Amino acid sequence: MEHIYLIYSRLSAIISSPAFLQHVLDNRFYLILMVIFISRFKYATYKSMWMCTLVNIPGTFLHETMHALVGGLLNAQPCNFSIFPRRSMDGGYVMGSVAFRNITGYNAVPAALAPLLLLPMGYYLDKLILPMMPATLGNYLLYVLLQTIIIENAVPSVQDMRVAGHDFMGVILYLVLFGALFLSWLGIY
């Protein structure tokens, strides 16, 4: 038992050393390795409904909450909010869902693409919160886990894209609006 404690003490000292922390924090290879490991672990859980639920609930909650908030603000009248995975007809899983009673041309695109608003959250987590955290391996692992959850769940699903394309005039409206904003930002318009 004394040998185990000695090994633990030495490993703890190495992991806590400033040189080791600096090496890990400044190396993009370790960052990418951790993200891929987290993603593989997540997809490995899809064989079990319980593990799938446990691993996906935080991100699904963020994703579906963004749909519900934006849909509510734009009078899409969200209803039937669910964050629990269920089997789909094709044998896969539907991670969560929000149904809307009033999808129209003006609210379909923003309500469907609302999870993209998680990207600024991840950006500000990186720029404002991370610098205030003490540089420890645990904090860095927590940061990578949170960013992976936030960014992965900011991506609209295939169903989200179907809802966004629900009304052709709504798609044209938002393309013109964002095109004008982009040209204005560039100083062209």
C-alpha positions as CSV (number, residue, x, y, z in Angstrom):
1,M,0.0,0.0,0.0
2,E,2.9,2.3,0.7
3,H,4.1,1.8,-2.9
4,I,0.8,3.0,-4.3
5,Y,0.9,6.1,-2.1
6,L,4.5,6.8,-3.2
7,I,3.5,6.5,-6.9
8,Y,0.5,8.7,-6.4
9,S,2.6,11.3,-4.6
10,R,5.2,11.4,-7.4
11,L,2.6,11.6,-10.1
12,S,0.7,14.3,-8.3
13,A,3.9,16.3,-7.9
14,I,4.7,16.0,-11.6
15,I,1.2,16.9,-12.7
16,S,1.2,19.9,-10.4
17,S,4.6,21.2,-11.4
18,P,4.5,24.6,-13.3
19,A,6.7,23.2,-16.1
20,F,4.3,20.3,-16.8
21,L,1.3,22.5,-16.7
22,Q,2.9,25.0,-19.0
23,H,3.8,22.2,-21.4
24,V,0.2,20.9,-21.5
25,L,-1.5,24.3,-21.6
26,D,0.7,25.5,-24.5
27,N,0.5,22.4,-26.6
28,R,-2.4,22.2,-29.1
29,F,-1.7,18.5,-29.7
30,Y,-2.9,17.7,-26.2
31,L,-6.0,19.9,-26.6
32,I,-7.0,18.1,-29.8
33,L,-6.3,14.7,-28.2
34,M,-8.6,15.5,-25.3
35,V,-11.4,16.8,-27.6
36,I,-11.2,13.6,-29.7
37,F,-11.1,11.4,-26.6
38,I,-14.2,13.2,-25.2
39,S,-16.0,12.8,-28.6
40,R,-15.1,9.1,-28.9
41,F,-16.3,8.5,-25.4
42,K,-19.6,10.2,-26.1
43,Y,-20.2,8.2,-29.2
44,A,-19.2,5.0,-27.5
45,T,-22.1,5.5,-25.0
46,Y,-24.7,5.3,-27.8
47,K,-25.0,1.6,-27.3
48,S,-26.7,2.1,-24.0
49,M,-29.7,4.4,-23.6
50,W,-28.8,5.2,-20.0
51,M,-25.2,6.1,-20.7
52,C,-26.3,8.1,-23.8
53,T,-28.7,10.0,-21.6
54,L,-26.2,10.7,-18.9
55,V,-23.5,12.0,-21.3
56,N,-25.7,14.0,-23.6
57,I,-28.1,15.8,-21.1
58,P,-25.9,18.9,-20.5
59,G,-25.3,19.7,-24.1
60,T,-28.9,18.7,-25.1
61,F,-30.2,21.0,-22.4
62,L,-28.2,24.0,-23.8
63,H,-29.2,23.2,-27.4
64,E,-32.9,22.8,-26.8
65,T,-33.0,25.8,-24.4
66,M,-31.6,28.0,-27.1
67,H,-34.4,26.8,-29.5
68,A,-37.0,27.5,-26.8
69,L,-35.7,30.9,-25.8
70,V,-35.4,32.3,-29.3
71,G,-38.7,30.6,-30.4
72,G,-40.4,32.2,-27.3
73,L,-39.0,35.6,-28.1
74,L,-40.2,35.5,-31.7
75,N,-43.7,34.1,-30.9
76,A,-43.0,30.6,-32.3
77,Q,-44.8,29.4,-29.1
78,P,-42.5,26.6,-28.0
79,C,-44.2,23.5,-26.5
80,N,-43.2,19.9,-25.7
81,F,-39.6,20.6,-24.4
82,S,-37.6,17.3,-24.0
83,I,-34.0,16.7,-23.2
84,F,-34.1,12.9,-22.9
85,P,-32.8,10.8,-25.8
86,R,-35.3,8.4,-27.5
87,R,-35.0,5.9,-30.3
88,S,-35.8,7.2,-33.7
89,M,-37.5,5.2,-36.5
90,D,-34.1,4.5,-38.2
91,G,-32.6,3.0,-35.0
92,G,-30.6,6.0,-34.0
93,Y,-31.3,8.4,-31.2
94,V,-33.1,11.8,-31.1
95,M,-31.2,13.6,-28.3
96,G,-34.0,16.1,-27.4
97,S,-36.6,18.3,-29.0
98,V,-38.7,21.4,-28.8
99,A,-42.0,21.6,-30.7
100,F,-43.4,24.9,-31.8
101,R,-47.1,25.8,-32.4
102,N,-46.5,28.9,-34.5
103,I,-43.6,28.5,-37.0
104,T,-43.8,31.3,-39.6
105,G,-41.6,32.9,-42.2
106,Y,-40.1,35.4,-39.7
107,N,-39.4,33.0,-36.8
108,A,-38.5,29.7,-38.4
109,V,-34.9,30.5,-39.3
110,P,-33.9,32.1,-36.0
111,A,-35.7,29.5,-33.9
112,A,-34.1,26.6,-35.8
113,L,-30.6,28.1,-35.9
114,A,-30.7,29.4,-32.3
115,P,-28.1,26.9,-31.0
116,L,-25.5,28.9,-33.0
117,L,-25.9,31.5,-30.2
118,L,-23.9,29.1,-28.0
119,L,-20.8,30.0,-30.0
120,P,-20.4,33.4,-28.5
121,M,-20.9,31.8,-25.1
122,G,-17.9,29.5,-25.8
123,Y,-15.9,32.4,-27.1
124,Y,-16.5,34.5,-24.0
125,L,-15.8,31.5,-21.7
126,D,-12.4,31.3,-23.5
127,K,-11.7,35.1,-23.4
128,L,-13.1,36.1,-20.0
129,I,-13.5,33.1,-17.7
130,L,-10.4,30.9,-18.6
131,P,-7.9,33.7,-17.8
132,M,-9.4,34.1,-14.3
133,M,-9.1,30.4,-13.5
134,P,-5.9,29.2,-11.7
135,A,-3.7,27.2,-14.1
136,T,-4.2,23.7,-12.9
137,L,-4.6,20.5,-14.9
138,G,-8.1,20.0,-13.4
139,N,-9.3,23.4,-14.5
140,Y,-7.9,22.9,-17.9
141,L,-9.7,19.6,-18.3
142,L,-12.9,21.2,-17.1
143,Y,-12.4,24.0,-19.6
144,V,-11.9,21.5,-22.5
145,L,-14.9,19.5,-21.5
146,L,-17.2,22.6,-21.2
147,Q,-15.9,24.0,-24.6
148,T,-16.5,20.6,-26.2
149,I,-20.0,20.5,-24.9
150,I,-20.8,24.1,-25.9
151,I,-19.3,24.0,-29.4
152,E,-20.6,20.6,-30.3
153,N,-24.1,21.5,-29.3
154,A,-24.0,24.8,-31.1
155,V,-24.2,22.9,-34.4
156,P,-27.8,22.8,-35.8
157,S,-29.1,19.3,-36.5
158,V,-30.5,18.1,-39.8
159,Q,-34.0,18.6,-38.3
160,D,-33.0,22.1,-37.3
161,M,-32.0,22.8,-41.0
162,R,-35.3,21.4,-42.2
163,V,-37.2,23.8,-39.9
164,A,-35.0,26.7,-41.0
165,G,-35.9,26.0,-44.6
166,H,-39.6,25.6,-43.8
167,D,-40.6,28.9,-45.4
168,F,-38.7,30.0,-48.6
169,M,-39.6,33.7,-48.1
170,G,-38.3,33.5,-44.5
171,V,-35.0,32.1,-45.8
172,I,-34.8,34.9,-48.4
173,L,-35.6,37.5,-45.7
174,Y,-32.8,36.4,-43.5
175,L,-30.3,36.0,-46.3
176,V,-31.0,39.6,-47.4
177,L,-30.8,40.9,-43.8
178,F,-27.5,39.1,-43.0
179,G,-26.1,40.1,-46.4
180,A,-26.9,43.7,-45.7
181,L,-25.4,43.5,-42.2
182,F,-22.3,41.8,-43.6
183,L,-21.8,44.4,-46.3
184,S,-22.3,47.2,-43.7
185,W,-19.7,45.6,-41.4
186,L,-17.3,45.5,-44.3
187,G,-18.0,49.2,-45.0
188,I,-19.3,48.5,-48.5
189,Y,-23.0,49.4,-47.9
